[in-house]
Amino acid sequence: MQFSINYSSIYPMLQLCNELKSGIVKESEISQLLNHEDYKFEFSRYKNRVSEEEFIEYFLNSPNLNEYSITNNDLKIHHKYYMYLLDNLDLFIDKEKELHKWFKKDVFEEQINYALKGLPDNLKLPELKFIFTIGIGQSFGYVHGNGMHFDFLQLIKEKSLGDFCSTIAHEVHHIGMNLIHESIDFNTLTLEALFYLYFSGEGLAVKYCNNAEGILSKSINDGPKNIGLDSFTWEYLNNDFDHTMNQFKETIRRIRNNEIKSTEELVAHLEEYWMNPLTKEQKSGDIPKLKHFRLYTFGNDIWGVIHDCFGKCVVYETLKNPENFPSVYNKALQNIGRIDLQI
């Protein structure tokens, strides 16, 4: 398996942060660093969300900003990590020197192989690129093309080595899922089948790579569960399972009754509910308390229960033919005695 590990922009950014604390950083210096290929990768992914100009203005003023005064949502949510960095700069400089201990080839090979166990046996991954920067946006880890990005700030502040490893596998799994999705003709799918597919990406990644435990879906491996997942978010959403299931059934009813009648309307609904990072008591503009969407937890349940009952091969047969999802899912529910949840 061919892959590369890139983190050469981290030390120069730490130097700029040191200059920022001293009040001597120049706009031209940050602009020059943002021409680094790894930051170009980031801005390509955050296109229309964080521009280079927005980030430069934010960076230069960040020590004096309150998160609630920041209008850009990505920068607002990520602001606390920059403040932690500036308050603990020596820690991050020391940790940067130790990255070679984390970024060992065998660690990445092990996690790639772990991800492959949760993908079809005949699937071949492309050459992979792992990119680490002091990030510009809210995500800790994400896939963009054949590259995977990880935020050094969140890695050091919040992640253990075990969390880090599970995240590597999780993002590699997304690369594999993207290949499977490329083989599906989305133009021929019904809205209902498309709706089920939206749950598969994150749902199966946490199922196979984070040893996730849900309400219907059980963890695959012995040992720690929900590795690398935010414990507050996972508990909150699992505890809200009944409400989420009711919404799931209601969305299906609306699709079948042609109340949701276009892909655009379906995506709008997904963004409003299934990808909403706010808890019930929060309002628009608040810093979100949830680190994962319902697509993660509920996706783990509805696709994971198929794995629990019928195995990986049936999961991916259903994924490639999502029109069959209701019948396969209903049979799984019958197997575990939850016909009350059938669709």
Beta strands, then each sheet from edge to edge (+ up, - down):
strand 1: 3-6
strand 2: 128-133
strand 3: 141-144
strand 4: 147-151
sheet 1: 1+ 2+ 4+ 3-
end
